[in-house]
Amino acid sequence: MKYHISTYFCVVFFALFFAHEAKAQSIDPTPIPLNPAVIKKTLPNGFTYFLQHNSIPQKQVQMRMVIKAGSILETEEQRGFAHFLEHMVFNGSKHFPDNSLIDYLQSIGVEFGADLNAYTGYDETVYMLPLPNAQKETLDKAFYFFGDLLSGLTLNTADIDSERDIILEEWRTTIGLSERLKQAMYPLLYHDSRYLHRRPIGRMEVVTKQGNDEELRKFYRSWYRPDLATLIVVGNFDQENMEQRIQATFGHLQNPENAPERKYYTLPKHSHTLVKIIKDKEITSTSVKIIRKLPHRPEETLGDLRRSVANIVYTYMINQRLTDIAQQNNAPYMYAQSYASSAPGKTERYMSLATVKADLILEGTQGLMRELLRIKKHGFTQAELDRKKEVLYADVERMAQEGDKLSSAQIMEGISNHIVYGEENASLSFKKEFVQTVLDEITLEDIQALVNQYLNQSEDNRVILVTTPEDTQTPSEQELLAAIENIDTESLQAYVDMNVDEPLMETKPESKPIVKETFYEKMGITTIEFANGVSVALKPTDFKNDEIRFSSLREGGYSLATVDNFDNASMAATLVNGGGLSKFNAMQIDRITSGKQVYVAPYIHRYTEGVSGFSSKQDFETLLQLTYLSYTEPRKDVDRFVQFIENKKEYNRNSLNSPDSYFTDQVNKVMMQNSPRTATLLTPKQLDKLSLDKAFDFYQSRFGSAYGTRFFMVGSFCVDSVKPLLAQYLGSLPGDKINTSYTDHGIRPPKGAHRYDFPRNTVDKSKMLMRFTGAYPSTQKSRIEMGLLSDLLTIRLNQKLREEMGGAYSPYASSTVLQRPYSSYRMDIYFTGSPANIDALVDATFGQIKEMQKGIKAENLAKVKKAWLKNREGSLKTNGYWRRVLEDQWTRGEDEQDFERFEEQIQEVTAKRLSKLAKKYLNKKNHLQFILSPEI
């Protein structure tokens, strides 16, 4: 289950109400045109479909069915059955008895969960099926599935009863702090509404009650019908054939006689402010949320779209202002944000939130309100508006440039959001022209109209929530309200904006010659080397029209730090990066790069260091300048350091309140044998001991010379065009010889069989991590074999622990093969279950491992190989994947031949070989069990 939250341009920000009636009357009522590439039709029975041809990826087809029915339509006897029915779709139908649907899809490379999936919301249920090809048999099976979804589910009593425990275990994964917060917040957010009592997960008393299966069938018959169903197909297919299939599969279906009316519910208004202060022992930080409920405005006309554009600019502006305030000395809050989002019940929420210090709740809340009301009183500056218009103008330009590179999955999301949430689905060329025209027209008066709409002190439909750790001394609800209201009486001065009208670099470095250049034809990779010991691997691609991925890597990292300087070294990149570059602080750097598509930041990991970032083609020189300055002119900012430490102490003080955070921290300590070199969560005392000078010195000890560093560059560029810039900014980096090897301090995980129990959960659930580790070859072939083994184990765990035992919702195995500090593997097995069942689940897991040690099922091996090959095909069309390939090849000493043999090596893996691996590396006598269990 998931719930949609609106963000950025793809999801509409709700309507701008103009300040003057004359403006309101001028709103353009012209409907927003649907993308002409989309075919939308409705059959006589009300069944609707959307088709869009797309050839990225070339062979694949994305299919999705939206049922406009969710948990809001359940009767009291059916609470949880919308979600229950989503489960049953995969448990037997006319064409796919039992679990044969999943078996078939896995046989063609479709992974359950990762590919084949579904979710249930309040008002909709959505089924997603990505197909690896458009072959006749594949499409036949897909249409059998979607046809059965509307008219052929088996819904046998035995199958229903066996699924009850699985849903109970899914529910168990959700309980804890998150559930308690919902229980506390939802009565205010969904005050006096049906939504309060129709959460999609439902009531377990209903879900687990045997004998009520007819209610599930009744829900199916009532709501899974043609007039509430929409099919979306995006990909490389024949349109005429696809429409024939749709007509043949769905055209004959009839809506049930006397079908119930599909009602749409709203949230009642309330004339007073609802306030709640929520304290819980697992909350890790203190936050304040001021929420205003507003009517939903659909995005249907060009006037609506214009309001959306204005709202995006406004949201950029207000959040930049709040972020700037947070970076100032003695800031009233540590973090703040203000934005509009969609919500159930035909409403929108305007939310202003701040993370504050636990002992300054009133002061932090007042600080947030003070900045919001300052904006209301004085507005924004023209410079703020111009900067954010420039940002959005460039964003839309880039979005349109990538129009012919959109994947079918991306297009599918756009159409799906159009259907489910009423978002526009115009063509990118139309949106580019429209948005850029509107940006030219938007004034501060337009933005102020939004300010007046969103930022006011009216108590109508307002909710105020405070969440804080249990031991916090909190004000009363009345004191909180009074503190907010008192801001109105203050004399607020106008905000003084900061503008930087200087170049990032006044003097550019002198270019240095390339001393060696090599071209690897089979992979299309060029490497160049400079006299300073810097080398660059370049891979031009056409996967995106305007994207460059960029990184660097060299061995060393904070493994080279002394024990007494470990914390300073491990935090060095973060502390130094926060200070800015050259003569500019971090906020000034942000101003200089505003409107540019560029980002780069240094990192220092345990065994490596470098930079990582991206840019557009136009901003590539800026990326190189930022990189150059990261090596040559890092900047100390004492004020920023002090603020960072104070905020970090506040965040870290209660971080281990979270059972999951505590669990992760403890596992890390065990794996590192409690070494003082464990990168653990720093306590307030440890944070107080951090030294900016020592952190800066360690940073310079690694970045003061780029000798031995390999840079990686993948994306939309021409090698000959970028070589002069690389020679200027990378060839000229300081290159004094320094240590380019990491230090292995001999820290190894415990050997033998050990069980570690951490009783920190406050609810009835246990989380199990079973970990197998040890020495293991790190060759490409070995990595493939261990990866296939973990995927095979995942299949068996789901069949046993989930389907047969009903004891775990989503058990899985994952493997990692590490090169540093020594060649090793890690096989992790995760599941969550009832504390009473954990030992039985562990025994069953070892039972499945034992079966794999006896032999691997050929059909299962074929499934995971198909999935690997399909994923490989898709990954090879992404810049991010190629950058990782270049990094891996360089650090592991692999070459073109290894790369070319990847798919061949997948196919060469045998069941016998993997069974042998299971015997050797999944050894019960050498594994660790970590359990996050309920408190005693």
Sequence and secondary structure as in RCSB ss.txt:
>XXXX:A:sequence
MKYHISTYFCVVFFALFFAHEAKAQSIDPTPIPLNPAVIKKTLPNGFTYFLQHNSIPQKQVQMRMVIKAGSILET
EEQRGFAHFLEHMVFNGSKHFPDNSLIDYLQSIGVEFGADLNAYTGYDETVYMLPLPNAQKETLDKAFYFFGDLL
SGLTLNTADIDSERDIILEEWRTTIGLSERLKQAMYPLLYHDSRYLHRRPIGRMEVVTKQGNDEELRKFYRSWYR
PDLATLIVVGNFDQENMEQRIQATFGHLQNPENAPERKYYTLPKHSHTLVKIIKDKEITSTSVKIIRKLPHRPEE
TLGDLRRSVANIVYTYMINQRLTDIAQQNNAPYMYAQSYASSAPGKTERYMSLATVKADLILEGTQGLMRELLRI
KKHGFTQAELDRKKEVLYADVERMAQEGDKLSSAQIMEGISNHIVYGEENASLSFKKEFVQTVLDEITLEDIQAL
VNQYLNQSEDNRVILVTTPEDTQTPSEQELLAAIENIDTESLQAYVDMNVDEPLMETKPESKPIVKETFYEKMGI
TTIEFANGVSVALKPTDFKNDEIRFSSLREGGYSLATVDNFDNASMAATLVNGGGLSKFNAMQIDRITSGKQVYV
APYIHRYTEGVSGFSSKQDFETLLQLTYLSYTEPRKDVDRFVQFIENKKEYNRNSLNSPDSYFTDQVNKVMMQNS
PRTATLLTPKQLDKLSLDKAFDFYQSRFGSAYGTRFFMVGSFCVDSVKPLLAQYLGSLPGDKINTSYTDHGIRPP
KGAHRYDFPRNTVDKSKMLMRFTGAYPSTQKSRIEMGLLSDLLTIRLNQKLREEMGGAYSPYASSTVLQRPYSSY
RMDIYFTGSPANIDALVDATFGQIKEMQKGIKAENLAKVKKAWLKNREGSLKTNGYWRRVLEDQWTRGEDEQDFE
RFEEQIQEVTAKRLSKLAKKYLNKKNHLQFILSPEI
>XXXX:A:secstr
       TTTS       SSHHHHHT    B    TT EEEE TTS EEEEEE  SSSS EEEEEEES  GGG  
GGGTTHHHHHHHHTTS BSSS TTHHHHHHHHTT  BTTTBEEEE SS EEEEEEES   HHHHHHHHHHHHHHH
HTB   HHHHHHHHHHHHHHHHHHTTHHHHHHHHHHHHHTTTSGGGG  TT  HHHHT TT HHHHHHHHHHHSS
GGGEEEEEEES  HHHHHHHHHHHHTT    TT            SS EEEEEEETT  SEEEEEEEEEE     
BHHHHHHHHHHHHHHHHHHHHHHHHHTSTT S SEEEEEEEEETTTEEEEEEEEEE GGGHHHHHHHHHHHHHHH
HHH   HHHHHHHHHHHHHHHHHHHHTGGG  HHHHHHHHHHHHHH      HHHHHHHHHHHHHH  HHHHHHH
HHHHS    TTEEEEEEEETT     HHHHHHHHHHGGGS           S S SS      EEEEEEETTTTE
EEEEETTS EEEEEE  SSSS EEEEEEEE GGGGS GGGHHHHHTHHHHHHTT BTTB HHHHHHHTTT  EEE
EEEE SSEEEEEEEE STTHHHHHHHHHHHHH B   HHHHHHHHHHHHHHHHTGGGSHHHHHHHHHHHHHTTT 
TT      HHHHHT  HHHHHHHHHHHHS  TT EEEEEES  HHHHHHHHHHHTTTS       S         
 S EEEEEEEESSS EEEEEEEEEE   SHHHHHHHHHHHHHHHHHHIIIIIIIT   SS EEEEEEE SSSSEE
EEEEEEEE GGGHHHHHHHHHHHHHHHHH   HHHHHHHHHHHHHHHHHHTT HHHHHHHHHHHHHHT  HHHHH
THHHHHHH  HHHHHHHHHHHS TTS EEEEEEE  
